[in-house]
Amino acid sequence: MFGMCCPHSKLVLMMYSGNTRAHPALILVAILFGLALPSLRYAFTTPPDDFWFQVRVIENQKPVIVKFGADWCGPCRAMDPELARLRSRYSGKLDVVEIDIEEKPHLAKHYGVSGIPRIFLFKDGRLKKSRTGYASQQELLSWSKSYFE
């Protein structure tokens, strides 16, 4: 179960889930705008030119879960306690960084964030996984556990 705050999210989630009912023209538009196959879009990008992000995420020795969200986004706020529990439970093995897209829009743009909450997993300075929408602590744990245990 997940919540969305962006009109593009439904199309993106339909494509990620393999839903073939998406109209071919919509899929073409999504590909042209970089919504489909996001791993290809950011697999070859350089890290953003942001000292804070470099130190907290890229140069971090531990795996890092990065949540892009906003104060006005209900699903984003609902994830905050889930991320706090994950942060405290795995404090020595995993870091959690939360980024407000209105405070750091250049980072959201750099990683192609079009729906929030958007979660990224970085390890050794490289982006490994991403997902869009609300996730419980258990869902986040099963999604990321192989990278820090």
N, C-alpha and C positions, 0 to 999 in steps of 0.2 A: 504494500500500500504506500502511496506517495502522493504528495500535493505539488501543484505547479503554480507558478506565478507568471508565466510567460506564454503568450499565444503560440510560439513556435514549439513548445515542449510536446504538445500532442503529436505533431508530425514526427518529431525526432524520436519519441518513444515508440511510435508505430513502426518506424524504420528499424530501430534497435531490436524490437521484439520480433522482427521478421514478418510483420503483418503485411501481407501482399495486397490488402484492400486499399492501400494508399494509392491515390491516382498517380499514374506515371508522370504527369506534368508537375505534380507537387514534389515528387522525388527528384526530378530534374532541377527544379528550383532550389531544393534543399542542397543538392550536390553543388550547384553553382555558387550558393552562398556559404558553403563550407559547413553545413549542418550534418551532412552524412559523412561517415567514416572519419570521425574526429581524430582518430589515432594517426591517420595520414597527415592531417592538418598540423598537428603540433609535434609530430615525431621528429621533425627536422628543424624546429625553431630553436633559436638561441634563448637562453634564460632572459627574462625581462631586465631592463636597466633600472632596477630598483634596489638600492642598498639594503633596505629593511628586509625585502623578500629574499635577497641573496643570502643574508646571514641566517634568517629564521628557517628557510626552506632548502635552498639549493646547497648550501655548505653544511647543512645539518648532518651529523653522522648517523642519526636515527631516522627511520621512516617517518614521514610527516603526512598527516591527513590535513588537507586544506579545504575549508568550507567557504565558498563564496555565497553571500547572502545579503540581506538588507533588513533594517529594523521594521519596515512596513510589511514584510513577507511573513505570513502566519506559519507556513511549514518550516521556514528558516528558524523562527523563534522556537518552534516546537522541538527542533533538533538540538538546541543549545544544551538542555539537561542531558541528552543522550551523549553528546560529545564530551561534556564535563565528566560524566561517569567513565567513559572510555579513557579520557585523559588521566583521571586519578587511578584507575585500575591498572593501566600500563604505563605509568609515568617514566619508568626507567627504560622502556623499550620503544616508545612511540611518542611523538609530539603531535599536538593538534593546534592548527593555526586557523583563526577565523578572520575573514576579510570582508569588509562591507564594500559592496560594489560602488556605492556612492562616494566613499572616501578614497578608494583606489580604483577608479574606472579604467586606468591604463592596464592594470593587471587583469581585470576581467576581459578587456578587449584582447590582450595578448593571448589569453588561453581560450578565446572564443566562447565565453560564457554568454549564453542566450536564454537560459532558463535557470531559475534559482529555487531551492538551494542546489548548488552544483558542488560536488565533492571530487577532489583529486587526491591521488595517493602518489607521493614522491618517495623515491628511495635512491640513495647515492646521487642526489641532484638531478635525477631523471624522472620524468612523469611515467608512471607505470599503469595507472588505471584512472577511470573517471566514471561518474554516474550523476544523474540528475534526479532530484526529487527527495522527499523525506525518507529517512532511513532510521530505524531504531538502533540502539546500541548493539543488539544481537546481529542485526543485518550488517551493520558496519564492521563488526568483529569478523563475521564469516567472510565478508567481502575483502578484508585487508589482512587477516591473521597470517596468511602464508608469507607475508613480507617481513614480519617481525618476530616470528617464533621459530 
